[in-house]
Amino acid sequence: MLSFLCVLAFVPLPMCFFYILALVDLLDDYRLRKRVEQIKINIEAYDAFFKSGLWYDSFGLYEVGVGYSVISPVIGLFEALATRNELRPTVRRQARRLRDEFKSLQDFLKHVEQLKELSEAGMAWMEELCDVCRSAENFVGLFLQRMKNEKRGPLQNLVWAPQNFISQHKLLQQMARMNDKILDISNRGYEAIPSLLSWSNYENLHQREEPPPRDADQLDMVSFDEDVDAVMPQLLKDDPRCITISIVGVGGIGKTCLAKLIYDSQAIADHFPYRIWVSEKREVEIMKKILGFDDSSGLYYDHRNETKESYAFRLRQMVNAFFADKKHLIVVNNSYPSQFWRVMGSAFSEISNGTRILFSVRRLNRAPPVTDTNLIYRLHLRSDDESWALFKHELNISIASKLESNLKEIILRKCGGLPKVIVKLGELVSQRDPTPEELSRMLDQLNQNEGPWSEVLEDINKYLPLYLRRCLFYFGLFPPDYKIPARRLIGLWVAEGLGRQQGDEKTPEYVVEECLRELVNHNMLQVTQKKLNGKIKTCRLPEAVRVHWFAKAQQANFLQGHTNITSVIRRLADHVDENDAIFDHIHGNDTASLYPCYSDVVSFLSFDTREGSKAGEVIGKFLDRCISSNCFHFLWVLDLENVYKPKLPKAIGQLTRLKYLGLRSTYLEILPEFIDKLINLQTLDLKRAHICTLPNIIWNMLKLRHLFLDESFRSTFVWEGGRSPMDLQTLWGIFVDEDSLVRNALDTLLTITKLGLICKISRPFQKTAMSEQLDVVANWVQNLKNLRSLMLKSFDELNQPWDLHLESLSSHVDLTSIYLTGKLKNQHLVSEFPQNLVELTLSASGLAEDPMQILDKLPNLQILILMSKSFTGKKMFCSFGGFPKLEVLKFKKLEPLEEWNVEKGALPSLKSLEIDECRNLMMLPDGLRHVRTLRQLKITKLPVLSSRIKGNQGEDWNKIAHGCHVLIED
């Protein structure tokens, strides 16, 4: 019957014939429905029994993987088809078959993900499965959406029956092809299960000898100061219990170096009367070294003459007798502490003199399990600044400034932030004193050997979970030397559904940010630059990882097509590289059919950052040709960041599946009208785009979650009422004047977590109206109970800071970042900030009273920046115990400030101090000599103050001479 209908689909027949077929189909459906209703009562009890169950409501990073995030939505779609009674029985039966096939694959994937490894063929198999799932989501989702939009009455159903019959017949054909594909994939599932590496082999893989630790004066403190500052407080805190800290990281990342810096520090020597460095690996030998025994025989378990309990008691007695009142720091370097702690750990449980044990360990699973007394510190690859400081520290020659300017970025990229490679390169350069050409050749050969990165590569190949592996593949879309902004990466991952999804418990943004942190923790990504708050600003894949592992991305079909265009391309990235197979399609005159290549593309990123109009014109033409050729219709991501004024064709309005539209730094001047057709858009990034007026259609995009505008260009907006985004999280850079619709418009957006507003009087003599507007804004802010980040700026018609209306923010428990520009009408606001506040910037606040004596009581404040006219007084005072967690303090253009006093015990965590153009401040506070955590002091355009510390001498030098790096800019 099915083959007969297939033939009919291509034969021109009278319309009445289709009416007859449709009527027969409706009668068949009616008879089937009556039979189902007759047996429904008999199966209700049976069905209820099997629908009962226990819900597993916990969520961990390794608990739900690709099986959940990729296959579950497809199962749901086929389930929806199978339960639609208005569909033909044959359609529903095929839907049930496919649902069951995908469920089997989901169960299979649970087993695969427990292995946390895939062969190269397995990665290709996995990517093929993901592609099939995406295809199923597309055609089934489209069919269900059409059904939803075409609900009709009985008479209309009869009229449209032929069309419905043909539509369902096409769906049946698509599902038949899908069934063949999924059966083939299922039959090849064994490719995803490589032979397992035994645990004993895993433990013995990297038992290589470590070089002996250097003396402290040979080590570079600057490169590890943040790590030292993080670990030291845990060692020095007032807790009598025996606390262990495991420093975890791959070989060559600097664990021994960090441990040695801590071990030899004066603060540690003063705090711990006894220190022991242990390099033995076996637990008995470690204990022998700790207890100072000549013979280890008494430390073994005598299974013939004692029980395990009596053995543990005997060990405890020995440990208690040895430590008694002797407070120790014990460093156990390059061992397997999990085994040592399992056997010997109970012996240390009764120590109560503040002894600490510091382990260095290569893998997380070798560290003692985390408890309130067993801590873990993950050591990361060095940032660019840390890497360069370490490289220059290793040089025995002065590097030429020309060489530094030409090759610094290349050196940083080649080394990838791994200290072992940085130190080795520094030694080679020192020995040979190479010319620029020789150094260039040396750098080219640097990553030919994967040795220093072997652990990282092995972790990726064999132990990295599938969902993290797919995230790592994504770095292949970016140019090798590109420092990727974390906010961009997070937005792209969310749009593609990478990472992990877990219902409504955690936002997709939170989930993918966790994935990014995991890759950094596993030393697979280098954080090239951090924000002031320590969060990731930019990152990249180390070059060695790209060289030795990246080919697997092509083998897994994740980035198929850039070396040749014979296969289907899913992700397209234009690097403007003439050797790239796609170059002629985008930049050349290749007029061949684009459909075979780009019909299934889900992401397109352009890195054409050439100046002038050429880049924008080329991209516009390519997009128009692709969409006109029926390509890009499944596109989720269109990212044109830094492409100058791209000519967006009207055809982009057809990309209804688009979730991410990146137009940041394009300087685009007009937002096309077709934007309202992008009904699934979640992120619209218009920062540094010169959009004069934001059209009303923006607010009709119901799925919009993140809207970034350019705060300096001050885009106005139109609001004509109607529906608005239901889950808008970010609204940043929006411009409000006295005529803007805030009341009953913007203030109805109550899901915002990140808000950035620029309020400005647009015409003279409108101060009263603007004042009323600011009251409405203040009330709106009060109602944003989920607010996490707030930027609010107020200016008059002459662009000078003006009044700022805000009431108490103490009830905003999630608010951690505040940036305010404008005179605070409520001067008591500084005492009404939330207790969880982490970052605070004040500008032109007009505070007459010293804010330091109020702000110092905020228990979690880490960053404080006081800018011009924020404080108008002459004296500032920091009292004992104030600012317990403050790490960054900046004073900028506080011209009236003449005197700053710091009591002993104030600012106990301060690391970075910056004083910029405070012209009347003539000396540093004497209390800074007690701030032993201070690492950096920057002084700008203060000749008198600079002269007091210049050249490591002067009246104020002894106040900051305790290891502080000083930077003076005139």
N, C-alpha and C positions, 0 to 999 in steps of 0.2 A: 504493500500500500504506500509506504514511504517513498520508494523509488518512483512509483506512479505519480505521486504528488510533486516530486522533484522535477519530473518532465513537464507537468502542467504549468509549473512556475515560469517556464520559458516559452510556452506556446500561447499565442493570442487566442483567447476564447471569449464568447459573449459574457457580459457581466452577470447575466442571470444564472450562469453556471456556478459562479462563485457564491451567489446567494443561496443556491441549493446546497452546496457543500457546507456553507456556514450554518444553515439551518440543521443539517444532519449532525454537525459537530455540536450545536447547542443542545439538541435532543440527547445525544450521547452523554454530554456533560450532565444534563438533568437526571438521566437514569442513574449515573454513577453517584451523584450527590444523594439521591434517595437511598441507595444501598448503604452509603456511609452513615447516614442518619439512623438507619435501622440497627447498625451494630455499634453505634457510638456509646450507648448506655452500657453495653457489656464490657467495654474496654476502659471506662473512666477510672475504675478502682485500680486496675492494672497499671494504667498510665500514671496515676497519682503516685503509686509506689515507686516507680522508677524516676520520677521527677524530684523525689525527696533527696536531700543530701546535705552535706556540710559545706559551708562557704569558707574558703581559705583566704583570709583578708589581709595577711601580711604581704609586704612587698619589699623585695631586696633587689639589688642591682643585677644579681645573677639568676633571678627566679623566673622571669618571663622573657622569652626571646623571640626569634624570628617566627616561630610557630604561632605565637600570639599576635604579634604586630602585623604580620604579612598575611597569614592564612585565615585567621579568625574572621576578618571582614568579609572574605570570599565565602566562607561557610555560611555567614549570616545572610548574604545575598541569595545564595541558592536555597537556603531555608525559606526565605521570603517568597521565592518563586514556587517552591513546593507546596506552600500553604495558600496560594492564591486560587480560590475555587473557580474564578472566572476564566482561568487558563485551561487549555486543552489537557486532557489526561496524559497524553504523550509528552507534553512539555513538562508537566509536573514530575512524571516518572524519571525523565532524563535529569531534571534538577536534583531529585533525590539521589540518583546515582553519583552525580558529580559531588554533591554534598558529602556523601559517604567516602568518596575517594579522597577528598581534601581532608576529611577528618582522620583518615588513615595516615596521610602524609604528616598531619599535625602531630599525631602520636609518634611517628617515626622521628620527627625532628626533635622531640623532647629527648629521645635517646641520643641523637647526634649531639645536641647541645650539652649534654652531660659530659661528653668526651672533650668538649671545648677545642676540637681540632678538626681540620678538613684537609684532604689531599688537594693538589692543584686541580685535578679533575673534579673533585668534590666541590670546590669553589665555583667552577663553571656550572656544575649541576645546580648548585644553590641559586646562582644568579638567574639561571634558566627558569627555575621554579618561581622566583620572584617576578620574572617577566610575565609568566603565564598568569599569575595571580593578579597582576596589574591589568592585563588584558581582560580577564574575567570581570574585574571591578568596573572596567570601562563599559563593556557591552551590556552586562546585566544591569548595572546602575543606570545606564541610559534608557534601557527598556522599562525599568520600574518607574523612572521619572516621567516617561511619556504616559505610562498608565495612570500615574497620579494626576497628570495635567489634563487627561482626556476622559474624566469621569462623565458618563452620560446616562440618560434614562433608558428604559426598556426599548422604546421605539427607536431612539438614536442608536442603540446597540445593534438593532437589526439592520438599520441603514448602513452603519459602518462595519458590519460583520465581515464583508470581503477584505477590507483593509486590515482588520484585526487578524483575520485568518492568515493573510500574507505575512504580516508582521511577526506572528507567532511561528510561522513556518521558517522565516529567516532566522529567528532566535534558535529554533530547533537545529538548524544546520550549523550555526555557530557553536552550539553546545556539543554537537556530534564531533566537530573538529577539535574542540577543547577536550573532549573525553579521550580522543586518540592521543593528544599531546600528553595529558596527565597520566594516562596508562603507561606511555613510553617513559616518562620521567620516573614514575613509581618503579618500573622494572629496572631502571638504572640507579636505584637508590643506594646500592652497595658502594657506588663510587664515593659516596659521602662518608664512608667509614673506613679510614685507613687502619693499618695495623697499629695497635696500641704500644706506646713506649712504656716499658715496665717502670714501676715506681723506683726500684733500686737503680736503674739506669738514669732516671731523672735526677735522683739525688747525687749521683756521681759525675754528672756531666761537666761540672765546672769546678772541680776540686783542683784548682791551679794555685800555685804558690803566689802569695802576695809579696811585693817588695817590702822591705822593712820600712816602718814609718819614718818620715823625716823629722828633723828637729823643728821646733815651733818657729824659730827665726828663719827657716827656709820656706815656710808656708805662706800663702797669700791670704791674709785675713779678709781683705776687701771682697774677695770672691765668695766667701762663705759667711760673711758677717750676719746675714739674715738668719741663716741656719743656726749659728752659734747663739744668736739672741733668742731663737725659738726654744732651743734645748736647755740652755743654762738655767732659766727660771725653774724648770721642772726638777733639776738636780739640786738647786739651792733652796727650794721652798721648805717651809717649816712643817715637816711631816715626819714623825719618827719611824714610820713603817719602811721596810725595804722596798724600794721602787726600782723597777727595771725599765729601761728605754731601749728599744731596738731601732737602730738606724738602718733603713731598708733601701736598697738600690742595686742596680746591676754593677758588675765588676767595672772598675775604672771611673766610677761616678764621684768618688771622693769621700767614701765612708771613713776610711782610715785617716784621711787628712782632717776631716771634721772632728773625729774622735781625738786626734792628737792636739788640735787647736784647743779643744775643751780641756783635755787632760793637763796641758801645760799652762793654762791661763792662771793668772795670779788670783783671781776670785776663787777658783777651784782649790788652789793650793792653800789659800787662807781658810777655806770652809772645811776641807777634808784633811785631817792630820795624816791620814794614811791613803796612799794611792798604789794600785797594782795594775800593771799592763800584762794581759794574758794573750798569747798567740796560739796556744795549743787548741786542738780541735776536739779530741775525745773528752767526754764528760769527766772521766776519772782524772785525766791529766790536767784538765782545767781546775778541778777541785784541789788537786795536789799543789798547783802553782799558787792558788789563792791562799791555802792554809800553810804554805811554806814547808810542806813535808819533803823529806829526802826520799822516802819510799812510799809508793802508792798502794802497797798491798792491803793496808788496812781500810782502804776506801772501796774495795770491791764487795759485792754482795756474795756472802757465803751461803749458798742455798742449802748446804748440808746441815749447818749448825744454827741457822737463824731464819726467822720468817721475814717477809717483806716489811711487816710492821716494825719488828725489832731492828731491822736494818735502817729504816727511816728514822727511828728513835735514836739510834747510835750516831747517824750522820748529824741529826739535829743537835745532839749534845756536843759534838766536835765543833760545829759551826758556832753555837752559843758560847762555848768556852773560848774560841779564838776571837770572836768579835766583841763579846762582853761590852766594854765601854769604848771600843775603838771604832770610830766612824770612818768608813772606807768609801773611796770611789774605786770601783773595779771596772776596767775596760776589757771586755772579751772580744778580740778582733778576729773577724773572718771565721766564725765557727757555725755550728748548727744549734743555736740556743734552745730551739723547741725540744730537742732530744735531751740536752743538758738540764733544762728546766723540768722536764717530765720526770727525770730520774732524781735530780738534786734539789729541785725548787722548793719542796716542802721543808728542806733543812734550813731555808732562810726565812721561813714564815714567822718565826718568833723573834727575829731581830727587831729591836725598837730604838736604835740609836741614830737613825737617819742615813744609814748606809745606802748607796746607790750602785746599780750595776748597769753599765752601758754596753750593749751588744752591737756589733756591726754584722749585718746579714744580707745576703744577696736576694733572697726570695721571701715574700711575705709569709708563705706557709712554713718557713723555718724559724720564725719568731715565736716566742711564747704567746699563747692566746691572749687577746686583749681583755684586761680587767681594770679595775680602778687602781691597781698597783703595777700592772704590766702595760706600758704605753708603746706606741709605734710612731716613728717619725719617718715619713717618706721623703727621701732625698731626690730632687729633680735635676734634670739637665740645667746647665747654667744659662742665664739670660745673655743677651748680646753684651751688655755692659759688664757683667761678671766675667764672661768669656774673654773679653778684650783685656780686662784688668789682669786676669790670670796669665794670658799670653805675654803681656808686657813684663809681668813679674818674672817669667821664666827666661826672658832674654838677657843674655850677658853683654849685649851690644845695644847701642841706642838706635832705634829704628828710624830711618829717614822719614821726614814728614811727607815727602812725596810718595814714598812707598806706603805709608799709612793711609793716605787719602785714596790711593789707587786700589789697594788690595785689602783694605780692612774688611769690607763687606764680603769679599770672596773668602777670606780666611775664616770669618765667622760662620759663613754658610757651610764651608767644607768641614769644619770641626763639629758642627751640630750641637755644641754645648756640652760635649763629653770631656771632662777634665783630662782623662788619660790621653786623648788625642791632642788636646790643646797643649799639654805639657810636652808631649813628644815632638810636636811641630816646633815649639819654642826652643827646645834643645837642638833640633836639627838646624834651625836658622842661626842659632848662636854659634854652632860649630863651623858652619860653612860661610857665614856672612854673604849670602847669595845676592846676585844682581836681581833686578825685577823679573828678568826673563827666566832665570834659574828658579826663583821662588814660584813663578807661575807654573813651571813644569813640575816642581815638587808638589804643588797643590793639586795638579791634575792627577798625580799618582796616589794622592793621600788616601782615597777611599777605594782603591782597587782591591785592597785586602779587607775582607769583612771581619777579621779577627776581633778588633776592639768592640764591635757591635754584635758579636755572635750570640750573646745572651738575648739581646733585644730581638734579633731576627728569629731566634728559636722560639721565644715567647709568642711572637706573632704567628709563626707558622704552625705551632703545635698546641698552644694553650690559650690563645686569645678567643674569647667567646664570639660567636658568629655576629651578633649585633654590633659589637665593637669593631670587628673586622670590616664590616660594611661602612662604618663611619670612617675608618682609616683609609679605605679605598678613595673616599671623596677628595682627599688631599691631592690626588692625581689630576684633578681638574685645574689646579692652580699652577702657575709657572714655578719652576724650581726655586727661584730667588725671591718669591713673593711672601711677604709677611702677612699672614691672613688675620684680619680682625676677628676676634672671637664673636662679637655680636653678629657679624655677617655669616660666619660659619653656623652659628646656632639657628639663625633664621632659615638658612638653606636646609639644614638637617630636619627642622620641624616641617618645612614644606614638603620634603620628600618622604616624611614618615620614617626616617632613620632613627636609630636609638630605640627607646622602649616606650610603649604606651601602656597605661594601666588605668583605664576608665577615667573617672573624674577625680581620683585621689590626688594626683600630682599633675601640674600643667605640663604640656609637651616641652615648653621652654626649660622648665626645671629638669626634666628627664634628660634632655640632650646636653644640658650643661654638666650634669653628672657624668655623662659619657665622656665629654671632653676632659673633665678632671681625671677620670679613670685612665685615659690614654696618657695623660701627663704623669700620673702616678706610676704607670708602668714603664716610664722612661722611653716611650715611643714617640712622643712629641716634645719639641723644645718650645718653652714659653720665651719668646724673644723680647717681649716687653710687658711689664706689669703696670697696672694702674696704681695710684697712690694707696688705694685700699687693699692692695695685694692681689686683686683679681686679674685674670688674664686679659691683656689688651690685644696682643698679637701673638701668633704662634706659627710654627711651620714644621714640616716633616724633615728630620735630619737627612742630609744628602745621602749618607751611606745607606740609610734605610730605603730611600727612594731608589738608589742604584741597585741594591741587592735583593729587594723585595717587590719593587713596583711592577715588574713584568707580570706578576701574578694577578694584578688588577685586570690586565688585558686577557689573561688566560681565564679569568672568572667572568668575562664578558661585561664587567662593570663599566669599563671605559673602552669598549670595543669600537673600532672604526677610525681612530686617529692615525694609525700606521697604514691602514688600508681601508677602502670604503666598499669592500665586497660584502661586508656583513651589515646587519642592522645596527644603527647607532642609537644608544639610549641617552647618553649624556654628551653634550657637545660643548667644547670650550675653545674659543678662538684666541690663540696666543699670537696671532699675526706672524706665524712661522711658515715660510715658503716651503719647508720640507714636510709640513703637515699635509696629510692626504686631503683634508677638507679646505685647504687654503684657496684653491681655485674656485670652489663652489661659493665661497664668501667674498673673496677679493678679486677673483679673476673673471674671465668671460665664459666659464663653463656653463653651457645652457642645457646640459643633459638633464634628463628627468631626475628630480630630487626625491620623488616619492619613495623609491626603494631604499634610500639611505636614511631619510629623516621622518618617516611616517610614524615611528614609535618613540621619538625623542621626548623625554620627560623634563630635561633641564638644559637650558642654554645660557652660558656665561660668556661674556665678551671681555677681553683684556686689551682691547684696542684703545690705548691711551694717547694716540698721536694728537698733536695740536692741530687746530684748524677744523674745517667742516667735513673733511674727507671721511673720517671715521664714522661720523653720524650718518652720512649719506649711504655709505657702504652697508652699514648694519640695517638701515631702513629698507634698502632694496632687497637684501637677502631675506629679511623677515617677510616682506611682501610676497616674494617669489615662493617661499616655503609654504606659507599659509594658503596662497592661491593654488598651490599644487597639492592641496589636501594634506599637508604635513603640519607638524607641531600642534595638532588638535588635541593631543593628550598632554600638553605641556603643563607642568606644575610650577616651574621656576623660569623666570626671565630676568636675568641679572645683568644690567648694563652699567654698573657702577664705574664711574670715571670715563665713560665714553662721552665725548663732548657733543652736546646737543643732538642726540639721535633723532632721526626723522621717523617717528613712529607711524606706521601705516594704519589706515582705518581697519584693515583686516585683523588687527590684534583684538578687536572686539569679539572675534570668533573664538578666542582662547578661553572658553568659559570654565575650564578646569584650573586655570592659573591660580596659584595660591600665594606666590611671592613675586612682586614686581619691584626690582631694585633700580632706582633712578638717582641714587645718591651721587653727588659731584658731577652731574651731567650738565648743570646750568641750563636745564630745560626751562623755557619761559611760559609755555602753555600746556596745560594738562588736557589731552584730547577728550572729546565728548564721549568717545566709545568706552571710557573707563567704567561707566555704569553697567556695561554688559559683563564685566568680570565679577560675576555674582559669588564666586568662591574665594575671592581674594582675601588673604589673611594678613599679609604684610605689604604696606605701600611705603617705600622709603624715598622721600623727596628732600632729604637734607642736602643742602648746597645745590638745590634746584630753584631757579628764580621764578617760581609760580606766583603771580601777582594776586590772583583770586582763586580760592579753593571752591569749586562748584558744589552746589547743594547735593549733587548725585553721590558725593563721597559718603554722606550720612545714610544713604540707602543701601550701602554694601553691608548686609547684615552679619557677615562672617568676619568682618575686619577686626583684627586683634591689635595691630600695631601700625600707627600712623606717625611717621617722622617728617617734620617740616623744617625749613631753614629759619632758625631764630633771628639771624642777622638780616635776612631779606624782608621779614615781617609780612607774610602772606595773610591777607584778609580772608574771611570765609562767608559763605551764604548759607542760611538755614531757613528752609521753607516749611518746616514741620514734617509730619509723617513719621515713618519708621526710622530707627537708628540702630547702629551696631549693638548687638545684644551682649557681647563679651569683649568690648574694647579695653585692652590692657594698657596700651601706651598711647599717649597723646602728647607729642613733644614738639615745641617750637611754634605753637599757634599764637597768632597775634590778636589782641583784644583792644579795641578803642571804645570811645563813649557810645558808639552806635552799634556795636556788636551785640548779637543776640546771645546773651548768657543765661538770663532768667528764662525758665521754661524751654530752654534749648540745650546749650552745652551742659547746664547744671543737671540735666536728666541723665547724663552719662555717669553712672555711679559705680561701674566696675573697674575704673581706672586704678592702676597700681603705680604708674609712672607718668607724672604730669609736669609739663614745662610750658609756662605762659609768659608772654611778653605783653605787658599792658602799657599803652602809650596814648597820650592826648594827641589827637590828630589835627585839631583846629584850635585856634586861640579862643579864649573865653569859654572853655568847656570844662573847667575844673570841677564845678559842682556836679555836672553830669558824670564826669569820670569818677568822682569820689563815690557816687552812688553805685556806679558799676563795680568799683573795687569792693564795696560792701557785699555785692552779690557774689563776686568771686570768692571772697573770704568765707561766705556761708557755704558755697559749693565745696570748698576745700574741707570745711568742717564735716561735711556729709560723706566724704570719700574715706570710708572706714578701712579699706584695704590698701590705702596709699603706702608705698614703700620709698618712693623718691619724688621730691618736690623741688622744682625750680620756678621761682616767681620773681619777675623783674618789673619795675614800674618807672616810667619816664614821662617827663612833661613834653610840651610841644617843641621845646628847644633841644630835646634829646638829653636832658639832664635828669639824674635820678630824682624821683618824686615820691609821694606818699605811698606807703604800703600798709594795707589793712589786713591784719590777721589776728585771730583770737587764739586762745590756748590750744596747743597741739598735743598736750600731755596724754590725751586719750587715744592717740594714733599709735597703737603699740607696735605696728609693723613698719612704721616710718623710720628709716635708717639714714637717709641722705637728704639734706636741706641746703638749698642755695638761694639766698635772698638778696636782691638789689633794690634799694629804696629806703626811705626814712620810715622807721617803724613808728606808726602812730601809737601802737601799744608797746611802750618801752619795757613792760613787764614780761613780754614774750620770751626774753632770754631765760627767764626762770620757769617757763612753761613749755619747754621742749620735751619730747618723749624720752623716757629713760633708756630706750634702746637705740638712741641716736648714735651713729658711727661717724658720719661726715657732716661738717657744718662749715659753710662759707657765708660770710656777711660782708656786704658792700654798701657804703653810703647809708648805714643804719642810723647814724646820728646819735649813738649811745653816749650819754654824758657820764654815766657811772661806769666804773671799771667792770667790764664783762667777765674778766678772768675769775673773779671771786664768786661768780654765780655759775659759770659754765664748768668750773673745775669739779663740780659735784655730779656731773653726768658720768655714770659709772662705765659706760661703754664707748665713750667718745675716743676715736682714734686719730681723726684728722680735723684740724681747726685752721681755717684761713680767714684772717681779718684783713680786709682790703680797704682802700682809700675811704676815709670819712666814716668807717664803721664805728670807730671810737674817737671822740673829740677831746678826751682828757689828756693830761700830761703825765700821769703816773699809772703804772700797772703793777700788780702784785700777784704772785703765785704762792699760795700758802702750803704748809706741810700736808702731805697726803693728797693734794689736789691733782686732778687729771691722772687717775691711776692707770689708764690704758692709752693715753695720748702718745702717738708715735710720730706724727707729722705736725709741725707748727710753723705757720707762715705769717709774717707781718709785711704788708705791702702798702707803701705810701701812707703810713700813719704819721703825717707830718707834725702834729702837735706833740707826739710822744717824746718825752725827754728822759724819763727814768723808768727802768724795769727792774724789779726786785724779785728774786726767786729764793724762797726759804729752802733750807736743807730738808730733803724728803719730798719736795714737790717734783712733779714731772718724772716719776720713777721709770717710765717706759719710753721716754723721748729718744727717737733715733735720728730724726732729720729736722733741722732748724734753718729757716730761711728768713733773712731780713733784707727787705728791698726798699730803698729810697725813704727810709724813716730818718729824715735829715737832721733831726734834733736829738736823736739817740746817740750819745757820744761814747758809751761803754757797755760792755756785756755785763749781765748780772753776775755777781760773785758766786751765787748759788749754783751756777752751771758746773762748777768743779765737782759737785756731788752727783751730777747726772752722769753716771758711769755708762749708761746705755747709748749716749750720743755718738753717732757714727759720722754724720755729715753736717757741716755748717756752710751755708752759702750766703755771702754778703754782696749786695749789688748797689753801686753808686753811693757808697758811704765812705768817703776818703779818710775821715778822722777815725772812724771805727776800724777801718781796714788797716790803718797804720799801727794800731795797737796789737795786731796779731800777725802782721805780714812778716814773712821770712822766718816763721817759727820762733818769733821773739816779740817783745813788747809787753806793755803793762797787763794786757788781757790774755796773753798766750797761755799762762799756767792754768787758766780757768777751763780751757778746752784741750789741753795737751794730752789727755788720756786716750789716745788712739782715734781722735776725730779727724776726718778728712776735711780740709778747708778749701773752699773754692771762692775766689774773690773776682768779681767782674766790675770793671770801671765803666 
